[in-house]
Structures are given as C-alpha cells and as structure tokens.
Amino acid sequence: MKRTLALCLTLAAALTLTACGGGPQEEGLFYQASGIRPDAVLLSVNSRDVTAQRYLYWLAYACDYIAEYYDSGDGIQWADTVSGQSLEDYAMDRALQSAALYATVESWAEDYGCTITQEDRDAMDREWAARVAQYGGEDAYLAVLAPMGLDRAGAEAISADYYLYKHLYDLYATEGSELAPAERDLETFAQEQGYLTVDHIWISTAAADPADPEAVAACRARAEEAFSKLNGSADPVHDFAVLAETYSDEPNRDQHPDGYTFTAGDGTLPAACEEAAMILEEGQFSGVVEAEDGFYLLLRKPVDLDAVAPDYFDALLQAGAESAEISTTRAYDTLDVSSFYAALTEARAELSPSGTEAA
C-alpha cells in the first residue's frame, strides 16, 4: 500500500495546490458545465455537506482520467464497462470516493481538535509563490488552473485538507494520544496485509553483457563469495549489513539501512526475491537468488512496525470514508456525466489564454 493516502491526498491527486475556487455562486467552469450552483449541496458524508464545487472538481478529474485512458479517438463510450461498471458509474464512484475521503479528513480533524495553523498558511503562501514563479506570473498560473475549475480564492480549500491530514497523522504518531495505534493492532494489520521486512545484498548484472557468460558468471561468483562469508559468520544478522556495505550495488542503501518493508507484488523487489523471502523464517538468510537484474542475498527480519504505521493510518482513514453514511440530493442523483463532461469540454475551449472566459 505504501504511503498512499497521501492516497488521494497527493495534493489533489496530481497538482501541488489543488483547490476549488470560490467566487460568484452562479459563475465558474463547473456551473457552466452543470447548471448547478457551486455552493449547492450535492451530498453529505456523516452529515458533513459536500458542495457541487467540491464534488464536480473530483468528477471532472475522474472524467479526464477516463478520457485519457478509455477514449479510442471516437469519443468516450460511457456505456462501456470497467471493473464491472459503466464508465459513467465509474466516474461518479471515483468522485464520490474522493469527496468522502476529504470530508472524512475534515470530520476527523474536528473530532481530534486539529486545525490549520498560521505556519500552515505561511507554507501555503510559499507554495503558491513558488508555483507563480514557476509558471512566470500569477496570471499564467491561474490560466493553468482555470481549466480544472480552480482559482486562487479557493486555493486553500483542498490543500488545507492536506495539512489537516498531516496534523492527524502527527497525532496518530504521538505515543499515548487518542489516535495512537495499539502495537497489537499494527501487528494484526501487518500480518493480514502480508508485510515483509527484508534486507538484501544485490549484485547487479546491469554492466554485464548478457551475451558474455563470463561477465554474468563473475557477478554470480561475487554473490557466492558474499554468501560464503555470511554462511561462515557467527552473527549473520550483524554481518549481513557489513557485507552489504562491501558487496551490494544498492544505490539507496543509506536510505534503507535496515532493509525494505513491503507487501508481495508491490514491486519493491523482483518476484524471484519475493518468493524466496516468503519462505524464510525471521532471522534466516537465503542462498543466492537469481533475478532479471542480478543476484541477491536476502535476510528476512521482524516486520518493521514503524514502517507499517503510515499505511495503517491510511487504511483507518480509508475505512472511515468507506463506512461513512452518505446521503445524496436530487441534483446529484440526476446528474448526467456524459452531458456534464461534454459541456465542460466546451467551456474549457472557450477559456482565453489567461484562463478567463473569452469574450
């Protein structure tokens, strides 16, 4: 799962200051596309209202994703299916999940007394200034945001949720706090999700010509030499790290001196290494494992619960969003995704280079 929540809280899934604009309540890109006032409530998540501006931002994001990956050139066929849903239902559900997640962050922040601080506001100001400089001026940056229905007036609306999320996580990571997890809960989560903590020594074959068997054999011999030393060690757990410093071609070992914590299939290690690691007991090391990118020695360690903790927090928050009581309004229930996105596409085309509606 890695640090996903940042999941959807990747600052609005792709932007660095993703935000939904405020402004007049019968204007704006999403009003043009839907005819729904931006301040109209479309749904509630555990009694927390979600406005049209917020939900339609996420719906537009989902539609853009569909347009990128499912438009074969003849336009989006909204009746086509993905994951057992029509593309229209898929877009609505993706937007609903995002809206529910952000609403849950806000509700938890209220429940646990987390608020936006002056330091947060200063950080948002600095981030805004950095983006303005990056794009060559505020007007230029606003023009980038405009097709997404964003403006400076509401720039803190969603990015503020990122800071609330951070404060919630800081509370969660504080021992003895209301949000701090019990160690047994972390252990259960790690076991259920199949987390492994594995250190490795990697002898890369990147520089070896695959057509030169002697070059590949030299890499294998180096791995076997490291294994021989490890096998003869009185303290292999300690000496594994020492040998890694000498033999391993891992470029980021200083960032992961105790190994990696991961779940099978997430791509952290090659599949051959995952398979070998899963049959090791904690404290056991492997023989030489051959993978596409070289030769490995593996040491399975007790699961690093500190590395699991961020994912567990995200899972708790995600579960809170998924179990929330959601009620929708008639405007939500009658929203036609294909019509909305067609109108949104037209409205975007009418924007001037400065991001304002062309005369």
C-alpha positions as a LaTeX table, in Angstrom:
\begin{tabular}{lrrr}
\hline
Residue & $x$ (\AA) & $y$ (\AA) & $z$ (\AA) \\
\hline
Met1 & 0.00 & 0.00 & 0.00 \\
Lys2 & 2.96 & 2.29 & 0.59 \\
Arg3 & 2.25 & 5.81 & 1.75 \\
Thr4 & $-0.90$ & 6.03 & $-0.33$ \\
Leu5 & $-3.12$ & 8.47 & 1.31 \\
Ala6 & $-1.38$ & 10.88 & 0.76 \\
Leu7 & $-3.60$ & 8.21 & $-1.15$ \\
Cys8 & $-5.75$ & 10.73 & $-2.74$ \\
Leu9 & $-4.24$ & 13.42 & $-0.59$ \\
Thr10 & $-1.43$ & 13.64 & $-3.08$ \\
Leu11 & $-2.46$ & 17.24 & $-3.06$ \\
Ala12 & $-5.47$ & 16.62 & $-5.15$ \\
Ala13 & $-4.15$ & 13.64 & $-6.89$ \\
Ala14 & $-1.75$ & 15.38 & $-9.18$ \\
Leu15 & $-1.46$ & 19.06 & $-8.53$ \\
Thr16 & 0.59 & 20.83 & $-5.96$ \\
Leu17 & $-2.00$ & 23.26 & $-4.69$ \\
Thr18 & $-5.15$ & 21.70 & $-5.84$ \\
Ala19 & $-8.07$ & 23.76 & $-4.86$ \\
Cys20 & $-11.57$ & 24.51 & $-5.75$ \\
Gly21 & $-12.46$ & 28.08 & $-6.33$ \\
Gly22 & $-14.95$ & 30.21 & $-4.56$ \\
Gly23 & $-16.28$ & 33.34 & $-6.22$ \\
Pro24 & $-19.75$ & 34.16 & $-7.50$ \\
Gln25 & $-22.24$ & 31.40 & $-6.97$ \\
Glu26 & $-23.72$ & 31.36 & $-10.47$ \\
Glu27 & $-20.47$ & 31.54 & $-12.38$ \\
Gly28 & $-17.49$ & 29.34 & $-12.95$ \\
Leu29 & $-16.49$ & 26.45 & $-15.13$ \\
Phe30 & $-18.48$ & 23.81 & $-13.29$ \\
Tyr31 & $-21.60$ & 25.98 & $-13.19$ \\
Gln32 & $-21.33$ & 26.40 & $-16.95$ \\
Ala33 & $-21.00$ & 22.65 & $-17.39$ \\
Ser34 & $-23.70$ & 21.54 & $-14.96$ \\
Gly35 & $-26.02$ & 24.46 & $-14.29$ \\
Ile36 & $-25.67$ & 23.65 & $-10.59$ \\
Arg37 & $-24.69$ & 26.48 & $-8.25$ \\
Pro38 & $-21.21$ & 25.89 & $-6.84$ \\
Asp39 & $-22.50$ & 26.28 & $-3.27$ \\
Ala40 & $-25.38$ & 23.83 & $-3.75$ \\
Val41 & $-25.09$ & 20.73 & $-1.59$ \\
Leu42 & $-24.87$ & 17.56 & $-3.66$ \\
Leu43 & $-24.27$ & 15.08 & $-0.87$ \\
Ser44 & $-23.38$ & 14.73 & 2.77 \\
Val45 & $-20.81$ & 12.45 & 4.39 \\
Asn46 & $-21.69$ & 11.68 & 8.00 \\
Ser47 & $-23.74$ & 14.90 & 7.95 \\
Arg48 & $-20.86$ & 16.96 & 6.50 \\
Asp49 & $-22.07$ & 18.77 & 3.40 \\
Val50 & $-20.17$ & 18.43 & 0.13 \\
Thr51 & $-20.87$ & 21.24 & $-2.32$ \\
Ala52 & $-21.20$ & 20.99 & $-6.07$ \\
Gln53 & $-17.92$ & 22.86 & $-6.48$ \\
Arg54 & $-16.06$ & 20.24 & $-4.49$ \\
Tyr55 & $-17.76$ & 17.17 & $-5.95$ \\
Leu56 & $-17.67$ & 18.39 & $-9.55$ \\
Tyr57 & $-13.96$ & 19.05 & $-9.24$ \\
Trp58 & $-13.47$ & 15.37 & $-8.46$ \\
Leu59 & $-15.92$ & 14.32 & $-11.16$ \\
Ala60 & $-14.02$ & 16.36 & $-13.74$ \\
Tyr61 & $-10.79$ & 14.76 & $-12.56$ \\
Ala62 & $-12.29$ & 11.28 & $-12.96$ \\
Cys63 & $-13.64$ & 12.13 & $-16.41$ \\
Asp64 & $-10.27$ & 13.46 & $-17.50$ \\
Tyr65 & $-8.72$ & 10.17 & $-16.40$ \\
Ile66 & $-11.29$ & 8.23 & $-18.42$ \\
Ala67 & $-10.73$ & 10.46 & $-21.44$ \\
Glu68 & $-7.00$ & 9.78 & $-21.28$ \\
Tyr69 & $-7.21$ & 6.02 & $-20.96$ \\
Tyr70 & $-10.54$ & 4.98 & $-22.48$ \\
Asp71 & $-11.12$ & 7.34 & $-25.42$ \\
Ser72 & $-10.07$ & 5.45 & $-28.54$ \\
Gly73 & $-10.47$ & 8.53 & $-30.72$ \\
Asp74 & $-14.21$ & 8.34 & $-31.31$ \\
Gly75 & $-15.13$ & 9.95 & $-28.02$ \\
Ile76 & $-15.80$ & 8.29 & $-24.68$ \\
Gln77 & $-18.29$ & 5.44 & $-24.91$ \\
Trp78 & $-19.85$ & 5.98 & $-21.50$ \\
Ala79 & $-21.80$ & 2.72 & $-21.62$ \\
Asp80 & $-18.57$ & 0.71 & $-21.87$ \\
Thr81 & $-17.59$ & $-1.07$ & $-18.69$ \\
Val82 & $-14.57$ & $-1.07$ & $-16.40$ \\
Ser83 & $-14.38$ & $-3.16$ & $-13.24$ \\
Gly84 & $-17.96$ & $-4.22$ & $-13.83$ \\
Gln85 & $-19.31$ & $-0.66$ & $-14.00$ \\
Ser86 & $-20.25$ & 1.59 & $-16.86$ \\
Leu87 & $-17.72$ & 4.36 & $-17.37$ \\
Glu88 & $-20.37$ & 6.83 & $-16.22$ \\
Asp89 & $-20.92$ & 5.00 & $-12.92$ \\
Tyr90 & $-17.18$ & 4.52 & $-12.56$ \\
Ala91 & $-16.60$ & 8.27 & $-12.83$ \\
Met92 & $-19.36$ & 9.04 & $-10.32$ \\
Asp93 & $-17.98$ & 6.50 & $-7.85$ \\
Arg94 & $-14.39$ & 7.70 & $-8.14$ \\
Ala95 & $-15.54$ & 11.25 & $-7.49$ \\
Leu96 & $-17.69$ & 10.11 & $-4.58$ \\
Gln97 & $-14.80$ & 8.22 & $-3.00$ \\
Ser98 & $-12.54$ & 11.26 & $-3.23$ \\
Ala99 & $-15.19$ & 13.59 & $-1.84$ \\
Ala100 & $-15.92$ & 11.18 & 1.01 \\
Leu101 & $-12.24$ & 10.86 & 1.85 \\
Tyr102 & $-11.70$ & 14.60 & 2.09 \\
Ala103 & $-14.87$ & 15.03 & 4.11 \\
Thr104 & $-13.65$ & 12.32 & 6.48 \\
Val105 & $-10.34$ & 14.11 & 6.94 \\
Glu106 & $-12.21$ & 17.28 & 7.84 \\
Ser107 & $-14.52$ & 15.46 & 10.25 \\
Trp108 & $-11.66$ & 13.69 & 11.98 \\
Ala109 & $-9.79$ & 16.97 & 12.27 \\
Glu110 & $-12.78$ & 18.48 & 14.06 \\
Asp111 & $-13.15$ & 15.45 & 16.30 \\
Tyr112 & $-9.48$ & 15.48 & 17.33 \\
Gly113 & $-9.01$ & 19.23 & 17.52 \\
Cys114 & $-6.70$ & 19.60 & 14.53 \\
Thr115 & $-6.84$ & 22.99 & 12.85 \\
Ile116 & $-4.98$ & 24.96 & 10.20 \\
Thr117 & $-2.19$ & 26.91 & 11.86 \\
Gln118 & $-0.51$ & 30.13 & 10.86 \\
Glu119 & 2.52 & 28.05 & 9.97 \\
Asp120 & 0.34 & 26.07 & 7.57 \\
Arg121 & $-0.99$ & 29.26 & 5.99 \\
Asp122 & 2.54 & 30.57 & 5.59 \\
Ala123 & 3.53 & 27.29 & 3.92 \\
Met124 & 0.59 & 27.55 & 1.53 \\
Asp125 & 1.58 & 31.10 & 0.68 \\
Arg126 & 5.12 & 29.98 & $-0.05$ \\
Glu127 & 3.87 & 27.13 & $-2.20$ \\
Trp128 & 1.63 & 29.49 & $-4.13$ \\
Ala129 & 4.50 & 31.91 & $-4.66$ \\
Ala130 & 6.71 & 29.06 & $-5.87$ \\
Arg131 & 4.11 & 27.99 & $-8.44$ \\
Val132 & 3.59 & 31.56 & $-9.59$ \\
Ala133 & 7.33 & 31.88 & $-10.13$ \\
Gln134 & 7.48 & 28.51 & $-11.87$ \\
Tyr135 & 4.80 & 29.49 & $-14.39$ \\
Gly136 & 6.07 & 33.02 & $-14.94$ \\
Gly137 & 3.47 & 35.03 & $-13.06$ \\
Glu138 & 0.18 & 34.72 & $-11.22$ \\
Asp139 & $-1.95$ & 35.17 & $-14.34$ \\
Ala140 & $-0.05$ & 32.39 & $-16.07$ \\
Tyr141 & $-0.51$ & 30.05 & $-13.12$ \\
Leu142 & $-4.21$ & 30.88 & $-12.84$ \\
Ala143 & $-4.52$ & 30.08 & $-16.55$ \\
Val144 & $-3.11$ & 26.63 & $-15.83$ \\
Leu145 & $-5.60$ & 26.09 & $-13.01$ \\
Ala146 & $-8.64$ & 27.54 & $-14.77$ \\
Pro147 & $-9.46$ & 24.50 & $-16.96$ \\
Met148 & $-9.62$ & 22.48 & $-13.76$ \\
Gly149 & $-12.14$ & 24.84 & $-12.21$ \\
Leu150 & $-9.57$ & 26.25 & $-9.79$ \\
Asp151 & $-8.71$ & 29.77 & $-8.72$ \\
Arg152 & $-6.67$ & 31.47 & $-6.02$ \\
Ala153 & $-9.71$ & 32.38 & $-3.94$ \\
Gly154 & $-10.30$ & 28.74 & $-3.03$ \\
Ala155 & $-6.73$ & 27.54 & $-3.28$ \\
Glu156 & $-6.55$ & 26.62 & 0.38 \\
Ala157 & $-9.82$ & 24.67 & 0.37 \\
Ile158 & $-8.40$ & 21.33 & $-0.64$ \\
Ser159 & $-4.72$ & 21.93 & 0.08 \\
Ala160 & $-5.78$ & 22.81 & 3.63 \\
Asp161 & $-7.08$ & 19.27 & 3.94 \\
Tyr162 & $-3.57$ & 18.05 & 3.26 \\
Tyr163 & $-2.37$ & 19.97 & 6.29 \\
Leu164 & $-5.25$ & 18.63 & 8.38 \\
Tyr165 & $-4.24$ & 15.16 & 7.29 \\
Lys166 & $-0.66$ & 15.86 & 8.35 \\
His167 & $-1.77$ & 17.07 & 11.78 \\
Leu168 & $-3.93$ & 13.97 & 12.20 \\
Tyr169 & $-1.01$ & 11.76 & 11.31 \\
Asp170 & 1.27 & 13.60 & 13.72 \\
Leu171 & $-1.29$ & 12.96 & 16.46 \\
Tyr172 & $-1.54$ & 9.31 & 15.44 \\
Ala173 & 2.25 & 9.01 & 15.62 \\
Thr174 & 2.34 & 10.52 & 19.12 \\
Glu175 & 2.56 & 7.76 & 21.71 \\
Gly176 & $-0.34$ & 7.83 & 24.14 \\
Ser177 & $-2.51$ & 10.12 & 22.02 \\
Glu178 & $-6.17$ & 9.47 & 21.24 \\
Leu179 & $-5.23$ & 8.33 & 17.75 \\
Ala180 & $-2.12$ & 6.32 & 18.59 \\
Pro181 & $-2.48$ & 2.70 & 17.45 \\
Ala182 & $-2.01$ & $-0.23$ & 19.77 \\
Glu183 & 1.02 & $-2.32$ & 18.82 \\
Arg184 & $-1.13$ & $-5.44$ & 18.58 \\
Asp185 & $-3.36$ & $-3.67$ & 16.05 \\
Leu186 & $-0.34$ & $-2.79$ & 13.93 \\
Glu187 & 0.87 & $-6.38$ & 14.17 \\
Thr188 & $-2.53$ & $-7.71$ & 13.12 \\
Phe189 & $-2.71$ & $-5.31$ & 10.19 \\
Ala190 & 0.82 & $-6.21$ & 9.08 \\
Gln191 & 0.02 & $-9.91$ & 9.25 \\
Glu192 & $-3.30$ & $-9.59$ & 7.42 \\
Gln193 & $-1.75$ & $-7.50$ & 4.65 \\
Gly194 & 1.29 & $-9.75$ & 4.32 \\
Tyr195 & 4.04 & $-7.26$ & 5.12 \\
Leu196 & 7.64 & $-8.40$ & 4.99 \\
Thr197 & 10.80 & $-6.67$ & 6.14 \\
Val198 & 13.76 & $-7.87$ & 4.11 \\
Asp199 & 17.33 & $-6.69$ & 3.83 \\
His200 & 19.24 & $-7.62$ & 0.71 \\
Ile201 & 22.62 & $-7.67$ & $-0.93$ \\
Trp202 & 22.28 & $-7.03$ & $-4.64$ \\
Ile203 & 24.97 & $-7.86$ & $-7.17$ \\
Ser204 & 23.86 & $-6.05$ & $-10.31$ \\
Thr205 & 24.33 & $-7.50$ & $-13.78$ \\
Ala206 & 23.50 & $-4.20$ & $-15.47$ \\
Ala207 & 27.08 & $-3.70$ & $-16.63$ \\
Ala208 & 27.48 & $-7.32$ & $-17.74$ \\
Asp209 & 26.90 & $-8.19$ & $-21.38$ \\
Pro210 & 24.14 & $-10.85$ & $-21.38$ \\
Ala211 & 25.88 & $-12.44$ & $-24.36$ \\
Asp212 & 29.08 & $-12.78$ & $-22.33$ \\
Pro213 & 28.64 & $-15.73$ & $-19.97$ \\
Glu214 & 31.91 & $-14.96$ & $-18.23$ \\
Ala215 & 30.72 & $-11.48$ & $-17.22$ \\
Val216 & 27.50 & $-12.87$ & $-15.77$ \\
Ala217 & 29.44 & $-15.67$ & $-14.09$ \\
Ala218 & 31.69 & $-13.10$ & $-12.44$ \\
Cys219 & 28.64 & $-11.43$ & $-10.91$ \\
Arg220 & 27.37 & $-14.77$ & $-9.66$ \\
Ala221 & 30.79 & $-15.57$ & $-8.21$ \\
Arg222 & 30.76 & $-12.29$ & $-6.32$ \\
Ala223 & 27.35 & $-13.14$ & $-4.87$ \\
Glu224 & 28.55 & $-16.63$ & $-3.93$ \\
Glu225 & 31.60 & $-15.14$ & $-2.24$ \\
Ala226 & 29.36 & $-12.92$ & $-0.11$ \\
Phe227 & 27.15 & $-15.92$ & 0.69 \\
Ser228 & 30.17 & $-17.98$ & 1.73 \\
Lys229 & 31.28 & $-15.30$ & 4.17 \\
Leu230 & 27.75 & $-14.94$ & 5.51 \\
Asn231 & 27.36 & $-18.68$ & 5.89 \\
Gly232 & 30.54 & $-18.85$ & 7.94 \\
Ser233 & 29.59 & $-15.97$ & 10.21 \\
Ala234 & 28.89 & $-16.45$ & 13.91 \\
Asp235 & 26.50 & $-13.48$ & 13.78 \\
Pro236 & 24.98 & $-13.42$ & 10.28 \\
Val237 & 22.33 & $-10.82$ & 11.13 \\
His238 & 25.02 & $-8.33$ & 12.14 \\
Asp239 & 27.43 & $-9.31$ & 9.41 \\
Phe240 & 24.79 & $-9.12$ & 6.69 \\
Ala241 & 24.82 & $-5.33$ & 6.97 \\
Val242 & 28.62 & $-5.29$ & 6.98 \\
Leu243 & 28.78 & $-7.44$ & 3.86 \\
Ala244 & 26.13 & $-5.30$ & 2.19 \\
Glu245 & 28.36 & $-2.27$ & 2.56 \\
Thr246 & 31.11 & $-4.14$ & 0.72 \\
Tyr247 & 29.23 & $-6.13$ & $-1.88$ \\
Ser248 & 25.84 & $-4.57$ & $-2.56$ \\
Asp249 & 25.22 & $-2.40$ & $-5.60$ \\
Glu250 & 22.08 & $-0.94$ & $-4.00$ \\
Pro251 & 22.39 & 2.84 & $-4.64$ \\
Asn252 & 20.00 & 3.90 & $-1.88$ \\
Arg253 & 21.19 & 1.67 & 0.91 \\
Asp254 & 21.89 & 4.65 & 3.14 \\
Gln255 & 18.17 & 5.47 & 2.96 \\
His256 & 17.16 & 1.91 & 3.87 \\
Pro257 & 19.95 & 0.63 & 6.13 \\
Asp258 & 17.66 & $-1.92$ & 7.77 \\
Gly259 & 16.05 & $-3.17$ & 4.58 \\
Tyr260 & 12.67 & $-2.63$ & 2.96 \\
Thr261 & 9.20 & $-3.21$ & 4.36 \\
Phe262 & 6.72 & $-4.14$ & 1.65 \\
Thr263 & 3.90 & $-6.39$ & 0.55 \\
Ala264 & 4.27 & $-9.08$ & $-2.08$ \\
Gly265 & 3.59 & $-7.84$ & $-5.56$ \\
Asp266 & 4.22 & $-4.16$ & $-4.93$ \\
Gly267 & 7.42 & $-4.16$ & $-6.99$ \\
Thr268 & 9.85 & $-3.36$ & $-4.20$ \\
Leu269 & 11.87 & $-6.48$ & $-5.01$ \\
Pro270 & 11.87 & $-8.76$ & $-8.06$ \\
Ala271 & 9.33 & $-11.58$ & $-7.99$ \\
Ala272 & 12.03 & $-14.21$ & $-7.51$ \\
Cys273 & 13.22 & $-12.39$ & $-4.40$ \\
Glu274 & 9.71 & $-12.08$ & $-3.03$ \\
Glu275 & 9.15 & $-15.80$ & $-3.44$ \\
Ala276 & 12.43 & $-16.61$ & $-1.72$ \\
Ala277 & 11.81 & $-14.17$ & 1.12 \\
Met278 & 8.35 & $-15.51$ & 1.87 \\
Ile279 & 9.64 & $-18.98$ & 2.70 \\
Leu280 & 12.33 & $-17.68$ & 5.05 \\
Glu281 & 11.78 & $-17.51$ & 8.78 \\
Glu282 & 12.62 & $-14.28$ & 10.58 \\
Gly283 & 16.37 & $-14.16$ & 11.09 \\
Gln284 & 17.07 & $-16.57$ & 8.22 \\
Phe285 & 19.06 & $-15.65$ & 5.14 \\
Ser286 & 18.77 & $-17.06$ & 1.66 \\
Gly287 & 21.20 & $-18.58$ & $-0.74$ \\
Val288 & 22.00 & $-16.78$ & $-3.97$ \\
Val289 & 18.75 & $-15.79$ & $-5.71$ \\
Glu290 & 18.91 & $-15.04$ & $-9.42$ \\
Ala291 & 16.66 & $-12.29$ & $-10.79$ \\
Glu292 & 16.49 & $-10.41$ & $-14.07$ \\
Asp293 & 18.66 & $-7.57$ & $-12.79$ \\
Gly294 & 21.26 & $-9.57$ & $-10.91$ \\
Phe295 & 21.90 & $-11.84$ & $-7.95$ \\
Tyr296 & 20.55 & $-11.34$ & $-4.45$ \\
Leu297 & 21.13 & $-12.49$ & $-0.91$ \\
Leu298 & 18.15 & $-11.92$ & 1.36 \\
Leu299 & 17.76 & $-11.60$ & 5.10 \\
Arg300 & 14.25 & $-11.73$ & 6.49 \\
Lys301 & 13.77 & $-9.57$ & 9.57 \\
Pro302 & 10.92 & $-9.00$ & 12.02 \\
Val303 & 8.36 & $-6.74$ & 10.39 \\
Asp304 & 9.26 & $-3.10$ & 10.97 \\
Leu305 & 6.04 & $-1.79$ & 12.52 \\
Asp306 & 7.26 & 1.79 & 12.29 \\
Ala307 & 7.33 & 1.36 & 8.51 \\
Val308 & 3.85 & $-0.19$ & 8.54 \\
Ala309 & 2.34 & 2.56 & 10.72 \\
Pro310 & 1.75 & 5.14 & 7.92 \\
Asp311 & $-0.10$ & 2.57 & 5.83 \\
Tyr312 & $-2.22$ & 1.51 & 8.79 \\
Phe313 & $-3.23$ & 5.11 & 9.39 \\
Asp314 & $-4.22$ & 5.48 & 5.76 \\
Ala315 & $-6.20$ & 2.25 & 5.97 \\
Leu316 & $-8.06$ & 3.52 & 9.05 \\
Leu317 & $-8.89$ & 6.77 & 7.32 \\
Gln318 & $-9.94$ & 4.99 & 4.15 \\
Ala319 & $-12.13$ & 2.63 & 6.17 \\
Gly320 & $-13.71$ & 5.63 & 7.86 \\
Ala321 & $-14.57$ & 7.11 & 4.47 \\
Glu322 & $-15.89$ & 3.82 & 3.12 \\
Ser323 & $-18.12$ & 3.22 & 6.15 \\
Ala324 & $-19.44$ & 6.78 & 6.28 \\
Glu325 & $-23.15$ & 7.39 & 5.97 \\
Ile326 & $-23.63$ & 9.14 & 2.65 \\
Ser327 & $-26.82$ & 10.80 & 1.52 \\
Thr328 & $-27.29$ & 12.46 & $-1.85$ \\
Thr329 & $-29.59$ & 15.15 & $-3.18$ \\
Arg330 & $-31.79$ & 15.10 & $-6.26$ \\
Ala331 & $-29.24$ & 17.23 & $-8.12$ \\
Tyr332 & $-26.64$ & 14.53 & $-7.54$ \\
Asp333 & $-28.99$ & 11.69 & $-8.43$ \\
Thr334 & $-29.99$ & 13.28 & $-11.74$ \\
Leu335 & $-26.50$ & 14.37 & $-12.78$ \\
Asp336 & $-25.68$ & 13.11 & $-16.27$ \\
Val337 & $-21.95$ & 12.51 & $-16.52$ \\
Ser338 & $-21.69$ & 12.42 & $-20.31$ \\
Ser339 & $-23.60$ & 15.70 & $-20.66$ \\
Phe340 & $-21.55$ & 17.30 & $-17.89$ \\
Tyr341 & $-18.25$ & 16.32 & $-19.43$ \\
Ala342 & $-19.28$ & 17.37 & $-22.94$ \\
Ala343 & $-20.32$ & 20.78 & $-21.61$ \\
Leu344 & $-17.16$ & 21.02 & $-19.52$ \\
Thr345 & $-15.03$ & 20.32 & $-22.58$ \\
Glu346 & $-16.82$ & 23.10 & $-24.47$ \\
Ala347 & $-16.46$ & 25.53 & $-21.57$ \\
Arg348 & $-12.76$ & 24.81 & $-21.33$ \\
Ala349 & $-12.36$ & 25.51 & $-25.04$ \\
Glu350 & $-13.92$ & 28.93 & $-24.53$ \\
Leu351 & $-11.35$ & 29.98 & $-21.94$ \\
Ser352 & $-8.91$ & 32.64 & $-23.07$ \\
Pro353 & $-5.15$ & 32.08 & $-22.69$ \\
Ser354 & $-5.35$ & 33.98 & $-19.39$ \\
Gly355 & $-7.80$ & 31.44 & $-18.03$ \\
Thr356 & $-10.84$ & 33.71 & $-18.13$ \\
Glu357 & $-13.91$ & 33.20 & $-20.27$ \\
Ala358 & $-13.29$ & 34.51 & $-23.77$ \\
Ala359 & $-15.45$ & 37.41 & $-24.85$ \\
\hline
\end{tabular}
